Amino acid sequence: MKKIIIILIMLMPLIICANSALALSGLRLLAVEAGARPVGMGGAFASVASDPYSMAYNPAAAYKKGPLAVSAGYNSYWQNIKIQTAYLSFEKKAITYSVGFQYGAVSNLEGRTAPSSDYYPFDAHDISLKTGASFRIDKDLVFGFALGWIFEKIESYRGSVLSADLGILATPIEKLNLGISALNLGSKMSIRKEKYSIPKMFRVGLSYEFKEFLPVVDLVIQDDKTHLHAGGEYSYQNMFFLRGGYRTGYDLNDFSLGAGFSKRNLRVDYAFMPYKEGLNDSHLISLTFNL
């Protein structure tokens, strides 16, 4: 009962923050799911711990034991959109420190100075840099937070804003993880005379560790919609991995598939996510190194 009360107390500020997640937001490239492993599992990653990409979904889930883990990924997203990510985490004195970097670029956009003028090409860039920490506040309860700087440049105009992530990771029963997070909390971005919200998100996730199978499910509140993400990962001798997942409530994408291979300290992951309406498919590749 004591642990349940602690979890409920920790939930209160996150539930309050969920209301702000219902506002439409800009910086859409930063709302794209990060990492080939999470994407292959349907983007349901709020309760999956000890992976460098866990920080992107729940800062508390980044908690791990070990000196260093590093992941870097590349996402070919539609035709002219590229996203690059890098996350690392390390433990020191029972605290896990994490750093996350995400860069998105859209090239060859068309603009014009007047309705009758010719089009000219320009680019748009989004950058997110975050650093955080996670630590145990009880035997079965981890708290995590991250502070971030978000930057956007569109043509010659630019703006930046500070953000914060909050999260908890609980193990109410053995092998069952509960993850709750509120991401990208902050003031509005201002570019020229326009102001808009950054891509706030609220996640509640569950995962259960079987011997070779890890099923996962997340409830995600983003913009003005609620989505259900579900998926899983099958592991063969902790060397080969097969993944699949499904999302509800999105207009352009739903299912995804993935695979991975691990040898010693290195893991290679790949994910495939098709898009509708004639848009190109998304391919993600990630490399993870553990000491």
N, C-alpha and C positions, 0 to 999 in steps of 0.2 A: 504493500500500500504506500509506503514512504516513497519508493521509486516512482510510482504512478503520480503522486502529488508533485514530485520534483519535475517530472516530464511535463505535466500540465502547466506548472508555473513557467517553465521555459517556453512553452508553446504560446503563451499569451502575447508577447510582443511580436512573434512571427505571424499570428493570426491577424493582429492589428495591421501589420505591414501588408498582409494579403490584400486589403482593400485598395491600397495604392497600386497594386499589380493589375488592377482592372482597367487602368487608363491606357489609351492607345499611346504608343511610344515610337521614337525614331531609332536610329542606329540599328537597323534590322540585321546587319551582318553579324553583330555581336549576340544576337538571339539564336543564331544557328548552333545546333548541337556540336560539341567539340569532341574529338577523339574517335578513332575507328572502332575501338572496343565498345564504348557506350552507344555509338550510333548503330552498330551491328546488333545490339541488344534492345533496340527500339527506343533509345534515349531514356530508358528507365534506370537511372544511376544514382539517385539520391541516397540510397541505402547501401551502396557497394563501397566498401572501405579499402584502404591501402593501395589504391591506384593513383598515380599522379593526376590523372584526369578527374578523379573524384572531386577535387577542389572546384571544378567548373560547375558541379551540380549541387554540392553541399560541402562547405568548408570544414565541417566536423568529420565528414567521411574521409578526408585526407589523412586522418590519424593513422600512423603506421609505426612499426618497430623496425629500425634499421637505419644505417647511416645515410643512404642516398638512393633516390629513385628519380629518373628523368624520362620524360616522354616528349617527343616532337612529332607533329603531324602536318599533313598537307591535304587540303580539300579542293578538288576541282568541282566547282558548284555552278551548274548551268554553263553558259557559254563564255561569258567574260567576267566571271566572278571567281576569285581565288582567295582562299583563307588558309593562313598558316598559324599554327599554335605550338606552344612550348610550355610544359609544366614540370616543376620539380618539387620534391619534398624530402625532408631529412629530419631525423629525430635527435634532440639534444636535451638531456636532463628531463626526460619524460614529457617533453613538449615537441610536437611535430610542427615544423615551420614549412610553409609552402609559398611558392611563387608561380604566378600564371601570366602568360603573355598570349595575346590573340591579335592577329592583324588580318584585316579584310580589305580587299580592293576590288573596285568595279571599274573596268577600263572601257574606253571608247564610247562613253556616253555622248549624246548629241545635245548641244545647246545653241541658242542664237540670241543676239542682242535685241532684235526687234522681230515682230511677226513676219515681215517681208524679207528679212536678212537670211543669208545662207547659214546652214548649220556648221558648227565647229566642234571638234572633239574635246572632251575633258574627262577627268577621272575623279573618283570619290574614294576616300580612305577612312577606315575606322581602326582605332587602336585601343586595346584594353590591357592595362598592366595592374596586376593585383598581388598583394602579399598578405599572408595571414598566418594564423596559428591555431592549433587544436590540442586539447588536453582533456584528461579525464577529471570529472568532478565527482564521480562515483564509480564503483567497480564496473557497472554496466551502462554508464552514461558518459558521452563525450560531448564537449561544447567546442564550437569552432567559429572563427570570425575572419574576415578579410577586408582590407581597405584597398580601394582601387582608384585609378586615374583613367578616365575615358576621354578619348580625343577623336574628333571627327573633322575631316577636311573635304569640302566639296568645291571643286574648281579652285578659286583663290580665297574662299571663305573658310574660316576654321573656328572651332570652339572646343572647350573642354569642361569637364565636370568631375567632381569627386564622388565616389560611391562606396557602399559598404554591403557586405554579405554576412548573414548570420545563419547558424545551423546547429542542429543537435543530431547525434547518432546514438540510439539506444538499443540495447539487447534485452528485451523483456523476458525472453526465454532463450535457452541455448540454441544457437545456429540461426535464430531469427533476428534480423536487423530492421529497425525502424529509423528512417531518416527524414528530417524535416528541415527545410531551408527557405530563406527569403533572400533573393539575389538582386543585385543592382539597385539597391536603395539609395536614393540621392535626389538632389534638386534637379531642375530642368536644364537641359542643354540650351545654350543661346548662340545662334549663328545669324549674323546680320541683325535683323529686327525680329526674327522668329525664335520662339521658344517651344521646346517639346520635351516630353519625358524620355528618359533612358529606358531600355527594355527590361522593366521589372518583371520578376517571375517568382512564383511561390510553388514549392514542391513538397509532396508527402509521398514517401516511397517505402516499400517493403521488399525484403529479399530473404530467401531461406537457403542455407547451404546444405545440399545433399552431398553425397560423396563425389559424384562426377557431374552433377547438374546444379546450376544456379538460376532459379526462376526469379524474375524481378517484375515489379509493377510500380508505376509512379502516377500520382494524380497531379496534374500541372495546371496552374492558373496563369495565363499569359494574355496580355491585352484584355479583351472583353470576353474571352472564351475559357472554358474548362476542358482539358484534354485528358485522356487516359492513355498512358504508355505502358506496354507490356512486352516482355521478351524473356530471353534466357540464354545461357551459355552452357554448352556441353564440353567437358574436358576429358581428353584421352591421355592418361598417364602424365597429366600436367605438362604435356608437350604440344598436342594438337587441340585446337579449339574450333567449335562450330557455334555460330550465333544466329539468332533470328529475333525479330520484333515487329510490333504493330502499334500504330498511333491512331487515335480517333479524333475527329473534329477539325482536321486540316483539309484545306481545299486542294492542295497540290501534291501531297505525299501521304503515304500511310505505312507500308511495310518496308523493312530493310533486312539485309542479310550480311553476315560477316564471317570471317575466319581468322585464325591466328596460329602462329608457330613460335614455340619458345625453346631456346637452347641455352643452357647455363644461365647467364645473367641478361640475355637479350631476348626480347619478344617482338615479333613483327605482326601487325594487325592490319586487316583490310576490311572495309565495309562498302556495301553497294546500296544506294537508295534511289529508286526511280522516281521521276516526277511526271505529273500529268500535264495536260494542255499543251503538248508539243515541246515542253521544256526538256533540256538534256538531263541525263541521269547524273547523280552525284557519286563520286568515287573518293574514298578517304584512305589514306595510308598513314600509319603511326609506327614509330619505333620507341620501345621502352627499354631502359637499361636500369638494372638494380644492382646495388652493391651489397 
